């Protein structure tokens, strides 16, 4: 399994805040002040590939404040002050729909740029930890089987383009990827040559946002002419064939389905993530929610970031702990 190198100090601080927020001074014991969200319990099944399925029209919308470094956001351009949350529980799956404002869609994760076009093209990678990222959503459930938080991580480019989210566990200050280490997103990097490993089979004529593995060439130097200065090449390649495979035969890392829409006019993300209440995988990393009355949840948004960064609170924000009522 993989381990993310960045420690989520921001999340840790917020966890500590939530633990103390229910203390009323000790006069009558602790008071649970966590915001509650009631799941819409139904036998009807919403579409897993349409964030605007009609069933969502019947579900109450809860507005939840977002926090960064212990303060409610007032005027941070990159992040909203709140998100809108809806929950559906069927006999088999849990569905969570989140909506939030974002004036600009970010999809280019650590892209390459053409720096010279005379003879063999040369490239430079935009790899700042604080930029050249993507919009992300995290939904974290308290009570992972081995301790910590069972986490669903949606990334606009690396998972959203193929209708999935990634399963992680947050424990002891870091994230660990769930079982099934194969990645549907591949780092487009050749260490020894400092070149993109893949370019489109269309070479410099490629103008899309998403580079799929089945549509690539592994000889970027063979496209000698046609490049323009500063032309981007995606920093990650998406294995859509593997994505189809894991949807048909889920494993713990890839057992979360995603439906997504970005409204460029209004600047608004709508994302629906869903997973079986009890996945039953042998690895045992997923929280079994089938018999639970309620579960503690945190929700986080990242704006234009490749990864979670402890010191950067201006581009990532989380809710306080919520209680989702499942029955």
Secondary structure, 3 states (H helix, E strand, C coil): CCECCCCCHHHHHHHHHHHHHCCCCCCCCCCCCCCEEECEECCCCCCCCCCCCHHHHHCCCEEEECEECCEECCCCCCCCCEEEEEEEECCCEEEEEEEEECCCCCCCCCCEEEEECCCCCEEEECCCCCCCCEEEEEEEEECCCCCCEEEEEEECCCCHHHCEEEEEEEECCEEEECCCCCCCEEECCECCCCECCCEECCHHHCCCCCCEHHHEECCHHHCCCCCCCCCEECCEEECHHHHHHHHHCCECCECEEEEEEEECCCCEEEEEEEEECCCCCCCCCCCCCCCCCEEEEEEEEEEEECCCCCCCCCCEEECCCEEEECC
